[in-house]
Structures are given as structure tokens and as C-alpha cells.
Amino acid sequence: MLKKLLALSLLSLFPLNVKADNQQNFSGTVFSESVAILSTALKSNQNVLNYQNLTLDIPWDKPSFQFWKSYYQNRWNRLKLISQLESFKLFYPTIKKVFKEEGLPEELSLLAVVESHGNPAAVSKAGAAGLWQLMPATARLYGLKVNWFIDERFDIEKSTHAAARYLKYLYSLFGRWDLAIAAYNAGPGTILKRIKALGKDHFWDLTKLPDETLNYVPKFYAVLSVAESLGIFKKPSQNHLIKIKVLGRTSLYRISKRLKVPYSITKHFNPQFKRRIVPYGYYVYLPNNYIHREKLLKYVKSSRIYVYVPRRAERITTIARRFGVSPKLIKELNSIRRNVVYRGQTILIVKVERSNADNGSS
């Protein structure tokens, strides 16, 4: 079992989520040291760290940070960044929740802005994809499906969990956020190689790294400083993602039609479904500002939303009992007059959370 874990860990040690020209063979010394590090970590069961208490101190005195800080003081560059941050606010509540669950500082969420400009459908020339620009091998290593039918690197919540676990692994490897962030871009093997060659243990002392990585870390801190100075994430946003669970294989088009959301919007926020087919048990994400059904929106904050597709004709009362909801509510949401739902028909079901219902009734 230990050998299997070690083999999997070695895969993540070398640069899987960066450009192909960074994926080189390393010297035997670096490789053996990497094996020793991982073996020690595995034998000690990698003592759990409280990552949330590990702050990201902005390196105000570093010239490369000052360069990017000045870059964003330019009016055009600043407006462009602010536009990206404003768009990213749509995903921020979801990412903040995941990072809290994973025990990471929420400031690290801004890596998604640096990686993909906050675009969940982004794809790089090297093949990295999604908000977090994960390469296929890294994504699979952290439990995501990447195949001809579905690519979970585009799933906003699942990919964020994968990115958070990868960042935690990198921090456990290097013990510093600047090195962990650099390794997220260049791959841990590249960073370990430079640390071994130079005998340094700070990112700011490393040389001969890829230009992209040398700019990546100070750029992240510059973006963080701009976001903090503007208090962008402290201002509440009216827009947020609605998470809808699909119970029954159906298409994105049918979901769009039922929710009365433009099909182009549904596709843009759910590119993980490469054939536009949503399997049973998966989630679809949509911005609340594109859903104009008032009957549905009034339940959004306090409820779980499902898309249900019956395999055979069913009575609405039967469906209502199964989900613990009112038959009247199902009829109201779906504008149904009859008492039967036919096979393959897509219907919406809203289940009010018990705690919220209790709070509302008290």
C-alpha cells in the first residue's frame, strides 16, 4: 500500500500542471531526495497542519512585487483587473466555502484570477483547463474525471476541492506559501531542483526558474494587494451561483428550457458536460441573475433545487412523498395542471431546508 501511495505522490511531485517544456528528467540526486521526502511524509502520516492560520504576507519590499504593483497602477491595467475581480465575485462564495472546508486561507482563491482570469471555461494551449487550470494528469491524481464524456476540471466545486488539496500538498512539501504557489505554476519538481542547486529555501532567492513562474508569484501578491485595497470581497454581491442537482439523465438544453435560461449561458457555466448530457447525480451551476422565474427564486436561498426526470409515468403525489415536498409546490413550479408526470419529462423540485423552515416559522 505504501509503495502505491509513494508512486502516486511521485506523479504529483513532478510538473504535471504546467507547460510541457518544464516536464524534464531530473538528476538522480534530486529524484532520490524527492523519494526520501515523500517516504518520510508517508511514514509519519503527514501530520495535519492548520493551513488557515498560515497567513500570506505580502512581500512589499521585493522588486518583482513592486513591478506588478506599478503595473496595476496603470489606469487601463487596473480597470481590466477590477473587471476580472468583479466577474470572479460570482464564484467567490463557492470557493470560499470549499477553502474553509479544506482549511486553506481564503486569500488563495485569487490564484484562480491569475490562472484563468476567473473564467470557468478557460483552456490553455498546453491543455490546462477550468478556473484552476489543472492539467489532466494532476486532475486525475486528485480524483477528477477527465474523459471524452465529462471533464470535471470545469466543475466549479469539484475542481476547487482538487486545487485546494494540491495546494495543501505543496505547502506540506515546502513549508512556505511563496514556494507552494510557485510549485503550483512550475511543478514541485522544478522548484525542488532549484532549491537543491542553490541551497536556498525562499522563492525570492531562486534563479533560473521559467519566466512565467518568476512573474507568477509576485503577480499573485499584486492582485491580492489590489483586491484588499479595494475591499472587493467585503462588499456583498447580489449575484451568486445556484447549484442544481440532476436526478435523472437529461440534457443541458432541457434544463435551460425548464429554467428559462439562455442555452448559451447554461453551456458556458457547465462545460464539464462535453456531450451536453448531464448524468444522474451531477450538479449544474447557474448564476441567479439569469434565472427570471420568480416562483423559483424566492426559494433559492433556503432550499435545495433538483431537476428530476422520471423513468416512467408517475403521480405527482408519489414524487412529492419521495422528496418530502408539497404536491402543490411541484405543480406551481412546473406549471402543471394534471396529476401525472410522464417518462422523460423534466421537472423542478424545491426542497426547503428544515432548519430554514423552522426559523421561518418561529
LUMKEVEX-9134 format. One record per residue (C-alpha): residue number from 0; x, y, z. Coordinates in pm, whole numbers, plus 50000, padded with zeros to 5 digits. Last residue first. Layout:
SEBA   resi       X       Y       Z
SEBA    NUM       X       Y       Z
...
//
This chain:
SEBA   resi       X       Y       Z
SEBA    361   45937   53058   51470
SEBA    360   45800   52950   51133
SEBA    359   46081   53093   50925
SEBA    358   46347   52954   51152
SEBA    357   46186   52612   51133
SEBA    356   46176   52628   50754
SEBA    355   46537   52734   50747
SEBA    354   46640   52447   50971
SEBA    353   46428   52202   50767
SEBA    352   46584   52301   50434
SEBA    351   46312   52372   50177
SEBA    350   46307   52112   49899
SEBA    349   46249   52256   49554
SEBA    348   46168   52020   49267
SEBA    347   46190   52115   48902
SEBA    346   46056   51888   48628
SEBA    345   46199   51735   48311
SEBA    344   45965   51492   48132
SEBA    343   46140   51171   48028
SEBA    342   45852   50947   48135
SEBA    341   45531   51136   48208
SEBA    340   45434   51341   48513
SEBA    339   45078   51279   48636
SEBA    338   44835   51491   48841
SEBA    337   44739   51731   48563
SEBA    336   44768   52108   48590
SEBA    335   45145   52151   48567
SEBA    334   45305   52497   48569
SEBA    333   45639   52346   48678
SEBA    332   45693   52549   48995
SEBA    331   45325   52557   49089
SEBA    330   45263   52188   49025
SEBA    329   45564   52090   49235
SEBA    328   45454   52331   49509
SEBA    327   45101   52185   49517
SEBA    326   45243   51834   49552
SEBA    325   45417   51958   49871
SEBA    324   45764   51828   49948
SEBA    323   45916   51529   50124
SEBA    322   46116   51420   49823
SEBA    321   45961   51074   49790
SEBA    320   45623   51195   49912
SEBA    319   45613   51467   49644
SEBA    318   45709   51222   49370
SEBA    317   45422   50991   49470
SEBA    316   45177   51283   49490
SEBA    315   45288   51397   49145
SEBA    314   45185   51060   49003
SEBA    313   45448   50885   48799
SEBA    312   45491   50790   48434
SEBA    311   45817   50605   48383
SEBA    310   46187   50681   48409
SEBA    309   46110   51010   48584
SEBA    308   46341   51310   48518
SEBA    307   46402   51527   48825
SEBA    306   46594   51854   48833
SEBA    305   46661   51937   49196
SEBA    304   46693   52258   49397
SEBA    303   46786   52262   49764
SEBA    302   46625   52539   49961
SEBA    301   46666   52848   50178
SEBA    300   46842   53089   49946
SEBA    299   46675   52970   49624
SEBA    298   46311   52955   49737
SEBA    297   46202   53302   49622
SEBA    296   46398   53247   49303
SEBA    295   46180   52956   49188
SEBA    294   45843   53134   49186
SEBA    293   46013   53445   49047
SEBA    292   46135   53264   48737
SEBA    291   46390   53504   48594
SEBA    290   46700   53291   48630
SEBA    289   46991   53468   48462
SEBA    288   47073   53678   48771
SEBA    287   47098   53361   48983
SEBA    286   47410   53247   48801
SEBA    285   47388   52878   48700
SEBA    284   47567   52562   48811
SEBA    283   47457   52209   48719
SEBA    282   47525   51925   48960
SEBA    281   47564   51555   48888
SEBA    280   47362   51271   49041
SEBA    279   47234   51115   48716
SEBA    278   47431   51209   48407
SEBA    277   47408   51550   48236
SEBA    276   47437   51537   47855
SEBA    275   47588   51837   47674
SEBA    274   47843   51600   47513
SEBA    273   48135   51767   47692
SEBA    272   47950   51807   48021
SEBA    271   48225   51986   48213
SEBA    270   48144   52295   48005
SEBA    269   47879   52390   48265
SEBA    268   47891   52768   48310
SEBA    267   47919   52845   47939
SEBA    266   47670   52575   47834
SEBA    265   47396   52709   48063
SEBA    264   47464   53063   47943
SEBA    263   47445   52965   47574
SEBA    262   47116   52781   47642
SEBA    261   46955   53103   47763
SEBA    260   46777   53036   48096
SEBA    259   46404   52957   48105
SEBA    258   46457   52710   48391
SEBA    257   46275   52430   48205
SEBA    256   46428   52525   47870
SEBA    255   46777   52551   48010
SEBA    254   46740   52212   48182
SEBA    253   46618   52058   47858
SEBA    252   46913   52206   47668
SEBA    251   47162   52088   47927
SEBA    250   47043   51735   47858
SEBA    249   46895   51466   48082
SEBA    248   46991   51163   48289
SEBA    247   46782   51150   48605
SEBA    246   46820   51329   48936
SEBA    245   47013   51645   48846
SEBA    244   47125   51855   49142
SEBA    243   47107   52232   49096
SEBA    242   47362   52471   49245
SEBA    241   47279   52839   49208
SEBA    240   47582   53061   49170
SEBA    239   47580   53413   49312
SEBA    238   47484   53765   49214
SEBA    237   47384   54037   49458
SEBA    236   47742   54074   49574
SEBA    235   47828   54181   49927
SEBA    234   48127   54417   49951
SEBA    233   48400   54257   50159
SEBA    232   48530   54075   49853
SEBA    231   48621   54395   49670
SEBA    230   48780   54572   49966
SEBA    229   48957   54797   49716
SEBA    228   49290   54779   49900
SEBA    227   49244   54406   49961
SEBA    226   49175   54325   49595
SEBA    225   49469   54540   49481
SEBA    224   49706   54376   49733
SEBA    223   49591   54026   49632
SEBA    222   49647   54104   49262
SEBA    221   50000   54224   49350
SEBA    220   50061   53907   49554
SEBA    219   49954   53691   49260
SEBA    218   50172   53892   49021
SEBA    217   50472   53847   49252
SEBA    216   50422   53466   49237
SEBA    215   50353   53431   48864
SEBA    214   50628   53658   48731
SEBA    213   50922   53430   48817
SEBA    212   50695   53136   48730
SEBA    211   50628   53255   48374
SEBA    210   50994   53341   48327
SEBA    209   51083   52976   48400
SEBA    208   51315   52950   48704
SEBA    207   51680   53033   48657
SEBA    206   51707   53195   48999
SEBA    205   51566   53129   49347
SEBA    204   51622   53378   49628
SEBA    203   51269   53528   49617
SEBA    202   51117   53179   49638
SEBA    201   51280   53118   49975
SEBA    200   51462   52795   50077
SEBA    199   51801   52843   49915
SEBA    198   52075   52581   49867
SEBA    197   52114   52692   49507
SEBA    196   52110   52359   49320
SEBA    195   51886   52174   49566
SEBA    194   51637   52462   49588
SEBA    193   51641   52489   49208
SEBA    192   51562   52117   49164
SEBA    191   51294   52122   49432
SEBA    190   51120   52409   49249
SEBA    189   51121   52225   48915
SEBA    188   50998   51902   49075
SEBA    187   50716   52082   49256
SEBA    186   50555   52196   48928
SEBA    185   50602   52532   48760
SEBA    184   50270   52700   48842
SEBA    183   50153   52523   49158
SEBA    182   50522   52499   49254
SEBA    181   50548   52879   49260
SEBA    180   50240   52898   49484
SEBA    179   50388   52636   49720
SEBA    178   50722   52821   49722
SEBA    177   50556   53151   49818
SEBA    176   50328   52968   50063
SEBA    175   50612   52819   50267
SEBA    174   50654   52475   50428
SEBA    173   50782   52321   50105
SEBA    172   50622   51973   50086
SEBA    171   50332   52033   50326
SEBA    170   50260   52354   50134
SEBA    169   50255   52165   49806
SEBA    168   50016   51904   49945
SEBA    167   49784   52174   50076
SEBA    166   49792   52344   49735
SEBA    165   49700   52013   49566
SEBA    164   49417   51961   49812
SEBA    163   49282   52310   49740
SEBA    162   49311   52260   49362
SEBA    161   49113   51932   49384
SEBA    160   48840   52087   49604
SEBA    159   48821   52381   49363
SEBA    158   48789   52142   49068
SEBA    157   48493   51971   49236
SEBA    156   48312   52298   49309
SEBA    155   48349   52474   48974
SEBA    154   48318   52166   48754
SEBA    153   48540   52258   48458
SEBA    152   48823   52028   48572
SEBA    151   48544   51769   48595
SEBA    150   48575   51679   48227
SEBA    149   48289   51455   48114
SEBA    148   48217   51242   47809
SEBA    147   48551   51208   47629
SEBA    146   48741   51170   47957
SEBA    145   48868   51361   48259
SEBA    144   48715   51253   48589
SEBA    143   48858   51425   48896
SEBA    142   49007   51234   49190
SEBA    141   49314   51433   49282
SEBA    140   49553   51232   49063
SEBA    139   49302   51260   48779
SEBA    138   49323   51640   48790
SEBA    137   49703   51636   48806
SEBA    136   49722   51410   48499
SEBA    135   49464   51616   48303
SEBA    134   49638   51953   48366
SEBA    133   49460   52187   48604
SEBA    132   49396   52546   48502
SEBA    131   49227   52642   48832
SEBA    130   48917   52804   48684
SEBA    129   48899   52537   48415
SEBA    128   49156   52377   48188
SEBA    127   49525   52309   48128
SEBA    126   49589   52172   47779
SEBA    125   49922   52341   47700
SEBA    124   49748   52598   47479
SEBA    123   49533   52693   47778
SEBA    122   49159   52630   47828
SEBA    121   48927   52869   48014
SEBA    120   48562   52767   48069
SEBA    119   48548   52865   48437
SEBA    118   48685   53215   48359
SEBA    117   48821   53387   48670
SEBA    116   49112   53542   48482
SEBA    115   49224   53181   48428
SEBA    114   49538   53135   48642
SEBA    113   49583   53479   48798
SEBA    112   49213   53508   48882
SEBA    111   49205   53147   49007
SEBA    110   49505   53223   49229
SEBA    109   49274   53476   49394
SEBA    108   49121   53192   49599
SEBA    107   49449   53184   49793
SEBA    106   49319   53477   50000
SEBA    105   49067   53236   50155
SEBA    104   49341   53080   50368
SEBA    103   49303   52700   50345
SEBA    102   49130   52460   50586
SEBA    101   48974   52226   50325
SEBA    100   48621   52309   50442
SEBA     99   48711   52679   50456
SEBA     98   48863   52656   50109
SEBA     97   48541   52496   49980
SEBA     96   48321   52770   50131
SEBA     95   48547   53047   49997
SEBA     94   48539   52887   49651
SEBA     93   48158   52879   49644
SEBA     92   48127   53235   49779
SEBA     91   48395   53357   49529
SEBA     90   48237   53220   49212
SEBA     89   48022   53524   49123
SEBA     88   48288   53754   49270
SEBA     87   48516   53642   48985
SEBA     86   48337   53872   48742
SEBA     85   48410   54170   48970
SEBA     84   48770   54057   49006
SEBA     83   48813   54033   48628
SEBA     82   48666   54382   48579
SEBA     81   48892   54515   48855
SEBA     80   49189   54363   48674
SEBA     79   49097   54531   48343
SEBA     78   49038   54863   48519
SEBA     77   49379   54837   48684
SEBA     76   49555   54756   48357
SEBA     75   49389   55054   48185
SEBA     74   49463   55301   48465
SEBA     73   49823   55195   48526
SEBA     72   49851   55130   48898
SEBA     71   49825   54760   48816
SEBA     70   50170   54762   48653
SEBA     69   50311   54954   48949
SEBA     68   50207   54671   49182
SEBA     67   50349   54426   48928
SEBA     66   50689   54598   48938
SEBA     65   50676   54641   49317
SEBA     64   50625   54264   49351
SEBA     63   50930   54200   49134
SEBA     62   51133   54450   49339
SEBA     61   51052   54278   49675
SEBA     60   50995   54513   49970
SEBA     59   50615   54481   49992
SEBA     58   50624   54100   50012
SEBA     57   50253   54050   50102
SEBA     56   50228   53811   50397
SEBA     55   50005   53514   50321
SEBA     54   49897   53390   50660
SEBA     53   49919   53036   50793
SEBA     52   49629   53010   51039
SEBA     51   49402   52865   50769
SEBA     50   49657   52594   50692
SEBA     49   49609   52419   51025
SEBA     48   49851   52137   50956
SEBA     47   49772   51766   50977
SEBA     46   50075   51547   51044
SEBA     45   50174   51375   50720
SEBA     44   50116   51007   50807
SEBA     43   50467   50999   50960
SEBA     42   50559   50715   50727
SEBA     41   50403   50896   50430
SEBA     40   50589   51219   50493
SEBA     39   50920   51040   50544
SEBA     38   50872   50844   50223
SEBA     37   50780   51161   50035
SEBA     36   51092   51347   50143
SEBA     35   51316   51046   50075
SEBA     34   51165   50994   49730
SEBA     33   51224   51360   49648
SEBA     32   51585   51333   49766
SEBA     31   51633   51029   49540
SEBA     30   51491   51221   49243
SEBA     29   51701   51530   49310
SEBA     28   52019   51325   49331
SEBA     27   51931   51114   49028
SEBA     26   51906   51427   48819
SEBA     25   51570   51538   48684
SEBA     24   51405   51442   48360
SEBA     23   51210   51731   48218
SEBA     22   50844   51843   48219
SEBA     21   50904   52218   48217
SEBA     20   50892   52223   47835
SEBA     19   50542   52068   47852
SEBA     18   50393   52369   48020
SEBA     17   50245   52328   48365
SEBA     16   50006   52101   48551
SEBA     15   50206   51780   48567
SEBA     14   50535   51915   48697
SEBA     13   50688   51631   48901
SEBA     12   50592   51573   49259
SEBA     11   50232   51488   49168
SEBA     10   50342   51167   48998
SEBA      9   50575   51095   49288
SEBA      8   50276   51101   49523
SEBA      7   50102   50833   49321
SEBA      6   50410   50610   49333
SEBA      5   50450   50670   49705
SEBA      4   50087   50581   49770
SEBA      3   50128   50260   49573
SEBA      2   50451   50174   49754
SEBA      1   50285   50237   50091
SEBA      0   50000   50000   50000
//
